[in-house]
C-alpha cells in the first residue's frame, strides 16, 4: 500500500472516531440547549445558548433542563428550589426553605420592580396588589399537596415568577426527568457565564 492511500485511510479513521466520539459525548455527557421564552429572566434571556452536563449531581439553585411533565417531547429550563425532604413556601415575596428565610441572589430588585409594573399594566391590575412571587406552600399547592419534596424529586421554579410555568403548576420533578445541569452560557459572547 502506498503512503498516500495509507495516509487517507488514517485520516478517514480519525474523522470517524472524532464524529462517533462527539456523538457519544453529546448524547451521554454534554447537552447544548437554547433558552426559549422569558421564564428564567433576568438570569437567562430568550435565545441564550447553553451547555449543560448530563448525570451531574444536582444542588439547590442549580439551573436544570427537564423533560416537560405536561408537554411530552418538550424541555423546560428551571431553577432547583426544593431538594428531597425540604419544605418550601413563599410568604410576602420571601422564600422559606425548611422554615428558614432563604436569600435568592439571582432575583434582581430592579428587574422585579420593572416586571411587576409591566405585568400590572398588561393585566389591568393594581400594582400595589401584586407580588413578584405569589404566596404558596407546597403542602397546600394543588400540584404538590405534600409537606416535603419527595425522595428522588425536586421542586423547580423559573426566576421570572410572574410568567413562569413551573413546579407551582406541574408539581415535583423526578430525578429521572432532569436531563442535565446548566454549566455554561456561551452565547451571546458578551454575556458568557459559568454557572
N, C-alpha and C positions, 0 to 999 in steps of 0.2 A: 504494500500500500504506500503510495507516495505521500510526501509530507503535507501537501495541500489538502488531500482528502482526509488525512488523519486530523489535521487542524480543524477542518469543517465539522467533522464528527464530534470532536471535543467541544466545539462551540455550541452545536445543537444540544448535546447532553447538558452543558452548563445552563443554557437557556431553559431547557425543560425542567431542570432541578430548581432553578430560580422561580419559574412560573408555578410549579407544583408547591414549592415551599411557601410562596406568597399566598397562594390559595388556602393552604392549610392554616397559615398564620392568621389570615383574615376570618376564617371560619371557626377557629378554635381558641384564639388568643386575643386578637385585636378586632375592634369594630370601628368603622367610620360611620359617623352619624351626622345628619343635618337637622338643625332645630327648625321646627315648623310651628308657627304661632307665637303668642306673646305670654304664655302662662309662666315662663321662667324669667321674665323681665324683673329687675334690671340686670340680673346675673348673665342671662343668655338672651340674645335677640334672634328674631326670625331670620333664618339664613345662615346663622353661625355654623361653622363646620367643626366637628369634634372627633377626637379619637378616644375610645374607651376600651377598657380591658375586661375580657370575659373571665370568669372564675376568680375575680379579685375579692378579697374579704370586704364585707360591707360594714360601714360605720355610720353613726349618726352624722347628719349634714352632708353625706356624700350625695352627689348628683348621679342618678342612675337612669339607664334606659330599660324600660319594662315593656313586656307584652301587654298591650291594652286589654284589660279584663272585659271591657264592654264593646270592643271593636276588633274582632278576630282579624289577625294579619297586620294590624297596625301597631306602632310603637309609641309610647309616651316617654318624655323626659321629665323627671320629677326629682325632688329632694327627699332624702330619708329623714323623717322627723322622729318617728317612734320605732324603737328596737324591740325585739321579742321581750315580753314581760313588762314593758313600760305602760304607764297610764299617760294619756295625752289629753290636754284640754287647752282651750284658749278662752280667756276672760278679759274683756276691756283691752283688746289688742295685745295682750301679753300671753306668751306661750308657757304652759306649765307641763313639765315632764316629771312624772312621779311626785307631783305636788309641789315642786320647786320651780320658781320662775326661771326660765331659760332664755338667755340672750340669743338674738338672731342677727348677727352682724352682717349677713348677706342682704338684709332688708334695709334699704336706704330711705331715710326720713323724707328727703326732698322728692324722691320718686313716689313714695307712698302718698304724699300730700297732693302732688300733681295728678296722680292716677285717680285718687278719690274725687278730686274736683271735676275731672273729665267724665268719670263714671256717673257722678251725680247729675251732671248736665245732660248726659246722654239718656239716662233713665228717668229724668224729670223728678228726682227726689231731693229732699233737703240734705245738703252736705253735712249738717250737724247731726243728722240721724244715722250717718254712715260710719261703719268701721272697716278698716282695711281687711281684717280677718274677723268674720262673724264669730260670736261666741259658740263654742261647742265642747262636748266631752265625748270621747269615743265610746263611753259606756252608754250613752243615750242617742248617738247618731243612728239613724235608720240603716245606714250602710254597714255599720260595725257591730253595734249592740254588744260590746264586750268591754269589761272593766280594764283589761290589759291587752296589749298586742299579743296575739297567739304565738306560740313557739313556731319557729321556722317562717315567720311572716314579718312584714314591715308596714308602717303607716307612712305614706308619702303625701307631700303637698307640693304645689308649684309655688314659686316665690311671689308671683303676682296673684295674690289671694282673691282679688276681686273677680278675676276672669278664669282662674284655673279650675279645670275639671280634674279632680284628684281623689284621694282617699276619703274625703268627706262625702263624695258622691258614690264611689265604687268600692269602698271598703279596703281591707288589708290586701297586701300583695305577698304571695308566697315567694320564698327564696327562689324556687324553680322558675318563676316568671320574671326574675331580674336577669336581663340579657347581659348587661355589662355596667361597669362603673366608669363614669367620665373622668379622664385624667388630663386632657389637654384640648384647649380650643386653639386650633391652628389658623383659623380664618374668621374674620378679617385679620390681616397681618398686624394692624395697629392695635388690635385687642387680644393678641396672642396671650394665653394664660395657662399655667399649670394648676390643676385643682388637687 
